[in-house]
Amino acid sequence: MGLRDATADRERRDLVTRQVMDESRLIRFVAAPDGSVAPDLARKLPGRGMWVEATRDAVALAASKNLFAKAAKAPLRPAADLAETVETLLFRRCLDQLGLARREGVLISGFEKTAAAIRSGRVAWLVEAADGSADGRGKLLALAGHQSSSPKVCGLFPADDLSLALGLENAIHAVLLKGGRADRWTTEVERLAGFRPLTPPGWRGDAAEDPDGFSDGRGFAP
């Protein structure tokens, strides 16, 4: 059972806003034996869970005001850089899941194979290296924008990180096919989106008219 399945129809109260939210929008924390506060992204650590909305501001505020100690009724000491720690863990978790997707055969890489998969309508996510060339990226963004169901786009990961996660020499363009793995990855990457944008703002301009006829008349999914 994946994280998305495990959290379906389950809600928790955010420590910061006190609003009740679906678990998929929250980060679980637990009290560590040394009195620190440990992120529990997989929601498997023992102990009473303390829940915070999956955004940098919310986690930073919970740490600075030490809302964890109040929730646990114990003298906990959250690290000042707790939000950065959560971001790093989510970043790595998303990359690891892309590696699993490739081993399962539901992630396709390479420009031509990526373009063919987009045309097939089977793509849930287009994953572009953050430091890849604008030319190839623009063609794929434009192509994605012409599909009846445009794939979402992620440009968070540098090519070196993406290549290492996928076990490839130079990973620049990839797609995650629709299905259970894509659903689980969506849950993770949408939590990461609370800490950093999924795509740089300038990428919208990349999906413009290009020499090969890939034009983006409708934009692409952020």
N, C-alpha and C positions, 0 to 999 in steps of 0.2 A: 504494500500500500504506500503510495507516494504522499508527500506533504500536502498537496492539494486535496487528495482524497481524505486524508486524516483530519483536515480542518474544515471540511464541507459542513455547513450549517452549524458550526461551533463559534461562539462569540465570547469575547473577554473584554474586561474593562481596561482602558488605557490609563496608566498611572498619571499621565500629564493632564489630559483633558477631562478624564473621568467618563468619557464617552464609551459606550459599548460598541465594539467593532468585530468584524469577522477575523478569525485568527490569522488568515492569510495576509492581513494588513499590519500585523503586529510582530514584534520581536519578543521572544520569551527570555527572561533572565532568571537566574537562580543564585542564591547565596552560596558562595564557595566556602570551604572549610576554614580558609585563612581570613574570612571576613570581607573579602572582595566580592564584586558582582560579576558573574560569568554569563556571557551571552550563550544561549542554548538554541542555535538555529535549527537543529534537527528535532528539538522538543522531546529529548529523550533523557536528559539529566534528572536525577532524583531531586526531590525537594519541591517546595511550593513555588509555583511559577509567578513571576512578576512581569507584566506585559506592558510594552511601550510601542506606540505607533512607529512603523518602520520609516522614519525620516531622521535626517541628521539633527534637525532642530529639536525634535522631541527627545531623542536619546541624550543629546547634550544637556537639555534642560533638566531631564530626570536625574542626570549625574550631578549637575551643578547645585541643584536644590536637594540632592540626596533623598529623592522620593522613595528610593528603594528601602532605606532604613525605616521610613515611616510605614511602608507596606509590610515589611517583614517583622516590624516591631523588634528590631535588633540593630546593634551598632555597626551597620555595614559601611564599607568605604569604597564606593565606586571610583574607578580610575578617571582622572581628568580627561583622558583621551579615549573614553569608552566608545564614543561615536565613531572615531577613526578605526578602532579595533573591529567594531561591527561591520563597517564598510569593507575593510580588508578581508574579513571572513566571508562576507557575502560575495565579494569579487572572486575569491578563490573557489567558493562553492559553485558559482555559476560556470566558471571555466571547467571545473571537474565534471559537471553534468554534461557539458558539451563533449568532453572526452568520452563519457559513457555513451552518449548518443551516437558518436562515430563508431564505436565498437559494436553497437546494436544495429548499425546499418541505417539509421534514420537521420544522419547528418551527411550531407553531400558537400564537397569542396571543389574549388577550381572554377574559373570564370565560365567556361562553356557548360559544364555540368550544372552549375548554379543557375545559369540562364535557362537551360532546358527544364530544370525542376520548377522554376518560377512559371514558365509557360504552361506546365502541366496542371497548375492550380493546386498542387499538393503541399505547398510551402506555408508553414506557420510563421517562421521567422527568417529574415535575411540578416546574416551576421557578417558585418564588414569590419576589417581591421581598422582601428582608429587612425593609423598612419599609412593606410594604403593610398594609392594614387586616385585623384579625383576623377580621372577619365573613366576607368573601369567601374568605379563605384557609381558614377553618374548614369552610366548605361544601365546598370542593374536596378538602380533606384527608379529610373524612368520606366523600365520594363515592369517592375513590380507595381508601379502606379497605374498601369493599364489593366491589371487583372481585376476580375469581377469582385474578388475578395482579396484585397491587397495584404500581403504579409506585413507583419510588424518588422521594424528595423532596429537593430542593435549595433552601435559602433563604439562600444565601451573599451574593447580590448586591443592593446597594441599587437602588432603582428608576431612579435617574439613570444608573448604570452599565449596567444591563440595557437601558434605553431606548436609550442611545448604541450599545451593541453590536448591537442588533437594528434600529437605524434607525427607531425608533418614538417617538412623542411621550410616551407614558406607559405603559410596559410594567410590568405588575404580575403577571399570570398568564400562564404559557406551558407548553406541553408539548413534549417531544421524542419523536418517534415511533420505534418500534422499527426497528432496521436497522443498517447499517454505521456511519452517523454517530453514532448513539446508543452503539454499542459503543466507538467511539473516544473519545467524550466521557466515557464511564464510566471508562476508563483514566485520563484526565486528572483528572477531578474526584475520583476516589478517591485519587490522589496528593495533591491539594490538601487532602483530608480529614485527612491527617496533620499539617497545619499549623493548621487551624481547623475547628470542627464544621460539618457540612453544614447543620444546622438548629439554631436556638436551642432550649434545653431547654424553654422555655415553650410552644413550638408544639404539643407533644403534647396540651396542654389545649385547644387551639383546635379539635381534631377531635372535638368533643362533639356531643350532640344539638342540632339547630338547627331553626328554625321551618319550613324547607322539607322536612324529613324526611330530611335527609342525616345519618344517625347513624353513628358509627364504633365498631362493636362489636368490631373486631379490631385496631384500631390501624393505623398506616401504616408503610411501610418507611422506616427512618432514612436 
